[in-house]
Amino acid sequence: MSATTSAPLPLDGLRVLDLATLFAGPMAATLLGDFGAEVIKVEHPGRPDPSRGHGPAKDGVGLWWKVLGRNKRAITLDLSKRGGRATLLRLAATADVIVENFRPGTLEKWDLGWEVLSAANPRLVLTRVTAFGQFGPYAHRPGFGTLAEAMSGFAAVTGEPDAPPTLPPFGLADSVAGLATAYAVLTALAARERTGEGQVVDMAIIEPILAVLGPQPTWYDQLGYVQERTGNRSANNAPRNTYRTADGHWVAVSTSAQSVAERVLRLVGRPELIDEPWFATGAERAAHADVLDEAVGAWVSARPRTEVLAAFEKAEAAVAPVQDVREVMTDPQYQALHTVTTVDDPELGPLRMQNVLFRLSSTPGTIRWAGRPHGADTDAVLGELGLTPADLCALREEGAL
């Protein structure tokens, strides 16, 4: 799914202007681009998207950007300049979607608020992605996904019971918000099919991560129940943990289904525990996690990982190796799904990255190119808009490009 295909893609004909930086907004645009949307990445001439400099680089080229910027044409535009504003309005008139993540009021400061943009294009969907949303007491605060991971309750329930709250070592809240934003954009576009008019999408990064945390607000509302940190254990079932094998690897075991829990205990040679009255429900098993962890852990620790995985598979019990990226790259299931694909890049040559997010049987997505250099497509995109070489020269003299 990384090769160029002549088959129409499901979002062919959709034009998206990606004005956002870092992760949530740009990720949403990437997901739309993977399935055919024409995504134009608009960056400041002197301050590119900071994701170009995040994480490791090769030969001075940021590798994270190669993934986040894939399937996007890259142009530069300073929206605070008169010529930049005018050019953005011309682009907006041709677009279906704008994705931006400026602090509330910034577009309005540049006279590019919703009233102005919708007047230029009544069918436009303006997608605003911010940490806290467009209104409320925190709306104008600076914020990142880390704050959402803290505020939402995620950090409070993550980690060992006697250890500090734990933040993820990657952009979890941003990624969840990116997925939610792509869904929101497609929902707004579906509504446009009925009404003929665009609208504003207000995405607060603090909200999608709360949505995926499950029924915590309802538990608290109805029972006063506050979920606590339990490490790798679950309050709903046991055994559920990571266990170290004889050769120093780790495996993860889950027993969300009662039948699987029974298979695991038979496998590890402790069938008598199945007859205990408390074994009949997941919550009661969780209350006896020490006993169950000892039983499973002792059996696993006496065997190498290959033997553990084979025995669990034969017993139809749920297990998975704890893999780092090195093993992910060679895992046979990921290979069968083509989850990691190779993209030919003019700057770096062949490079591997995650493939498109899901498979469609008739109109699959595709990675047409990796992230482009800063401003690489400015002249081409604006030339298609009707700007002449003299126009481009004047915009550069103004500092708008």
C-alpha positions in Angstrom: 0.0 0.0 0.0 3.0 2.3 -0.3 3.2 2.2 -4.1 1.5 4.6 -6.4 -1.8 3.2 -7.6 -4.0 4.3 -10.5 -7.2 3.2 -8.7 -9.2 6.2 -7.3 -8.8 6.6 -3.6 -11.8 7.2 -1.3 -10.9 10.8 -0.5 -9.7 11.8 -4.0 -10.9 15.3 -4.8 -10.8 16.5 -1.1 -8.4 19.4 -0.5 -7.1 19.9 3.0 -4.9 22.9 4.2 -2.8 21.8 7.1 -1.9 24.9 9.1 -1.3 23.0 12.3 2.0 22.2 14.0 3.4 19.3 16.1 1.1 16.3 16.3 -2.7 16.2 16.8 -3.8 18.4 13.9 -1.0 17.3 11.5 -1.7 13.7 12.3 -5.4 14.1 11.3 -4.3 15.6 8.0 -1.9 12.7 7.5 -4.7 10.2 8.0 -6.9 12.0 5.4 -3.9 12.2 3.0 -3.3 8.5 3.3 -6.7 7.8 1.7 -6.4 10.3 -1.2 -7.0 13.8 0.2 -4.7 16.4 -1.4 -3.1 17.8 1.7 -1.2 21.1 1.5 1.1 21.7 4.5 1.4 25.4 5.2 4.4 26.4 7.4 5.9 29.7 8.4 8.8 30.6 6.2 11.2 31.0 9.1 9.6 28.7 11.7 8.8 25.3 10.2 6.6 22.8 12.0 8.7 21.8 15.1 8.1 18.2 14.4 10.7 18.5 11.7 13.2 18.7 14.6 11.7 16.3 17.0 13.6 13.0 17.7 16.5 11.5 15.8 17.6 12.8 12.4 19.6 11.3 9.6 21.9 13.6 7.6 20.2 16.5 9.2 16.7 15.3 8.1 14.2 14.7 10.9 12.7 11.2 10.6 9.5 11.9 12.5 8.6 14.5 9.9 9.0 11.9 7.2 6.1 10.0 8.7 3.9 12.9 9.9 4.5 14.9 6.6 3.8 12.0 4.2 1.4 12.6 1.4 1.6 16.3 1.9 2.7 19.1 -0.4 4.8 21.6 1.6 4.5 25.3 1.1 5.5 28.4 3.2 3.2 31.3 4.0 3.4 33.9 6.8 -0.3 34.5 7.6 0.5 37.7 9.6 1.7 39.4 6.4 -0.9 41.1 4.1 0.2 39.1 1.1 0.2 35.8 3.2 -3.3 36.5 4.4 -4.6 37.2 0.9 -2.9 34.1 -0.5 -4.4 32.0 2.3 -7.8 33.3 1.4 -7.3 32.3 -2.2 -6.2 28.8 -1.1 -9.2 28.6 1.3 -11.6 29.3 -1.6 -10.3 26.1 -3.3 -10.2 23.9 -0.1 -12.7 21.7 1.6 -10.9 21.6 5.0 -8.6 23.7 7.1 -6.8 22.2 10.1 -5.3 24.7 12.5 -4.0 24.6 16.1 -3.3 28.3 16.9 -4.4 29.6 20.3 -8.0 30.8 20.2 -8.1 34.3 18.7 -5.0 34.0 16.6 -6.7 33.6 13.3 -9.1 36.4 14.2 -6.1 38.6 15.0 -5.0 38.1 11.4 -8.5 38.8 10.1 -8.8 35.1 9.2 -11.6 34.1 11.5 -14.5 31.8 10.7 -16.7 34.7 9.4 -14.0 35.7 6.9 -13.1 32.2 5.8 -16.7 31.0 5.4 -17.4 34.1 3.4 -14.6 33.1 1.1 -15.8 29.5 0.9 -19.2 28.7 2.5 -18.5 25.0 2.1 -15.3 25.1 4.1 -14.8 23.0 7.2 -12.6 24.8 9.7 -11.1 22.4 12.1 -9.6 23.9 15.3 -7.4 21.7 17.4 -6.3 23.1 20.7 -5.3 21.8 24.1 -8.5 23.1 25.9 -11.0 24.0 23.2 -12.2 27.4 21.9 -13.9 28.6 25.1 -13.8 28.1 28.9 -11.4 29.3 31.6 -8.4 27.5 30.2 -9.0 28.2 26.5 -6.2 30.7 26.1 -3.6 28.8 28.1 -0.7 27.1 26.2 -1.0 23.4 26.3 0.3 20.1 24.9 -0.8 16.5 25.0 1.2 15.9 28.2 -1.2 18.2 30.0 -4.2 16.2 28.6 -2.6 13.0 29.8 -2.4 14.5 33.3 -5.8 16.3 33.4 -7.9 13.5 31.9 -7.1 10.9 34.6 -4.8 8.8 32.5 -1.7 9.5 34.5 -3.5 9.0 37.8 -4.4 5.4 36.9 -1.1 4.6 35.2 1.9 3.1 37.1 2.4 1.0 40.2 0.2 1.7 43.3 3.2 2.9 45.4 4.8 4.9 42.6 4.2 8.3 41.1 1.6 8.8 38.4 3.1 7.9 35.0 3.1 9.8 31.7 3.5 7.9 28.5 6.9 8.2 26.6 5.1 9.1 23.4 2.4 11.5 22.2 -0.6 9.4 23.4 -3.1 12.3 23.9 -2.1 13.9 20.6 -2.4 10.7 18.7 -5.8 9.9 20.1 -6.9 13.5 19.3 -5.5 13.1 15.8 -7.7 10.0 15.2 -10.7 11.8 16.7 -10.1 14.9 14.6 -10.0 12.9 11.3 -13.3 11.3 12.4 -14.7 14.8 13.2 -13.7 16.2 9.8 -15.3 13.3 7.9 -18.5 13.8 10.1 -18.6 17.5 9.2 -18.1 16.7 5.5 -20.9 14.1 5.6 -23.2 16.8 7.1 -22.1 19.2 4.3 -23.4 16.7 1.8 -26.9 17.3 3.3 -26.7 21.0 4.1 -24.3 22.3 1.4 -22.6 24.3 4.1 -19.4 24.0 6.1 -19.0 24.4 9.8 -16.4 24.7 12.6 -14.9 21.6 14.3 -13.8 22.4 17.8 -11.4 19.7 19.0 -10.0 19.9 22.6 -7.1 17.5 23.1 -8.1 17.0 26.7 -11.4 15.3 25.6 -10.6 12.3 23.3 -8.2 10.7 25.8 -10.9 11.0 28.5 -13.4 9.3 26.1 -11.1 6.3 25.7 -10.5 5.9 29.5 -13.8 4.1 29.8 -16.7 4.7 32.2 -14.7 6.4 35.0 -17.0 9.5 35.2 -20.1 7.2 35.3 -18.5 5.0 38.0 -17.8 8.1 40.1 -21.2 9.6 39.5 -23.1 6.5 40.4 -20.9 4.9 43.0 -18.3 7.4 44.1 -15.8 4.9 42.8 -12.3 6.3 41.9 -10.0 4.0 39.9 -6.6 3.7 41.4 -3.2 2.7 40.0 -2.8 -1.1 39.8 0.4 -1.4 37.7 -0.1 -4.2 35.1 -3.0 -5.7 37.0 -6.6 -5.1 36.3 -9.5 -4.7 38.8 -11.7 -6.7 36.4 -9.8 -9.9 35.8 -6.7 -12.0 36.8 -4.2 -13.3 35.9 -3.4 -10.2 33.9 0.3 -9.1 34.0 3.7 -9.4 32.4 5.8 -12.3 33.4 9.5 -12.9 32.9 10.7 -16.0 31.1 13.7 -18.2 31.8 15.7 -16.6 29.1 15.1 -13.0 30.3 12.3 -12.0 28.0 8.8 -10.9 29.0 5.3 -12.0 28.0 1.9 -10.5 28.6 -1.0 -12.6 29.7 -4.7 -11.5 29.7 -7.7 -13.5 30.9 -10.7 -11.2 30.2 -12.8 -14.3 29.4 -13.5 -16.9 32.1 -12.8 -19.7 29.8 -9.4 -18.3 29.0 -8.6 -18.0 32.7 -9.4 -21.6 33.2 -7.2 -22.7 30.3 -4.3 -20.7 31.7 -4.5 -22.3 35.1 -4.8 -25.8 33.6 -1.7 -25.0 31.4 0.4 -23.9 34.4 -0.5 -26.9 36.4 -2.8 -25.3 39.0 -6.3 -26.7 38.0 -7.3 -26.8 41.7 -7.5 -23.0 41.7 -10.4 -23.2 39.2 -12.5 -24.9 41.8 -12.1 -22.0 44.3 -15.4 -20.1 44.8 -13.6 -16.8 44.1 -12.4 -18.0 40.7 -15.9 -17.8 39.2 -15.8 -14.0 38.4 -13.2 -11.7 37.0 -13.5 -9.2 39.9 -13.0 -12.0 42.5 -10.1 -13.4 40.5 -8.6 -9.9 40.5 -8.9 -9.8 44.3 -6.7 -12.9 44.5 -4.2 -11.7 41.9 -1.2 -12.5 44.2 -2.1 -16.2 44.2 -2.7 -16.3 40.4 0.4 -14.2 39.6 2.5 -16.6 41.6 1.1 -19.6 39.8 1.5 -18.2 36.3 4.8 -16.5 37.1 6.5 -19.6 38.5 5.5 -21.6 35.4 6.6 -18.9 32.9 9.9 -18.3 34.7 10.9 -21.9 34.3 10.7 -21.9 30.5 12.2 -20.0 27.6 9.9 -17.6 25.7 9.5 -19.7 22.6 8.2 -22.6 24.7 5.9 -20.4 26.7 4.3 -18.8 23.6 3.9 -22.2 21.9 2.3 -23.8 25.0 -0.2 -20.9 25.3 -1.1 -21.1 21.6 -1.7 -24.8 21.9 -3.9 -24.2 24.9 -5.8 -21.4 23.2 -4.8 -19.0 25.9 -4.1 -15.3 25.3 -0.5 -14.4 25.4 1.9 -12.0 23.5 5.6 -11.3 23.7 6.6 -7.9 25.1 8.4 -6.6 22.0 10.5 -3.5 21.4 10.7 -1.9 17.9 13.4 -4.3 16.8 11.1 -7.3 17.2 8.1 -5.4 15.8 9.9 -4.9 12.6 10.3 -8.7 12.1 7.1 -9.9 13.8 5.4 -12.3 11.3 1.9 -11.0 12.0 2.9 -7.5 11.3 4.7 -8.7 8.2 1.6 -10.5 7.0 -0.5 -7.4 7.5 2.2 -5.1 5.9 1.9 -2.9 8.9 5.4 -1.5 8.3 6.1 -0.6 4.7 9.0 0.8 2.7 8.7 4.2 1.1 11.3 5.5 -1.5 12.4 9.0 -0.5 14.5 11.4 -2.6 16.4 12.6 0.4 17.1 9.4 2.4 16.4 6.6 -0.1 14.2 3.6 1.0 12.8 4.1 4.5 10.4 2.1 6.6 7.4 3.5 8.5 4.0 2.5 9.6 1.6 1.8 6.8 -1.9 3.3 6.4 -4.0 2.7 9.4 -6.5 0.1 8.1 -7.2 -1.9 5.0 -10.1 -1.3 2.6 -10.9 -4.2 0.2 -11.8 -2.0 -2.8 -10.2 1.4 -2.3 -7.1 0.9 -0.1 -5.0 3.9 1.1 -1.5 4.5 -0.1 1.7 6.3 1.0 2.6 8.3 -2.2 5.6 10.0 -0.7 7.3 10.7 2.6 7.5 14.1 4.3 8.8 16.8 1.9 11.4 19.5 2.5 10.3 22.7 4.0 8.6 24.8 1.3 9.4 22.4 -1.4 6.1 22.8 -3.3 5.4 26.5 -2.7 6.0 27.7 -6.3 4.0 24.7 -7.8 1.0 25.0 -5.5 0.7 28.8 -5.7 1.4 28.7 -9.5 -1.6 26.3 -9.8 -3.6 29.0 -7.9 -2.8 31.5 -10.6 0.1 33.4 -9.0 2.7 34.5 -11.5 6.5 34.5 -11.0 6.2 38.2 -10.4 3.6 37.6 -7.7 5.8 35.1 -6.0 8.7 37.4 -6.1 6.6 40.2 -4.5 5.4 37.9 -1.8 9.0 36.9 -1.0 10.1 40.5 -0.9 7.3 41.1 1.7 8.5 38.1 3.7 5.1 36.3 3.2 6.8 33.2 1.6 
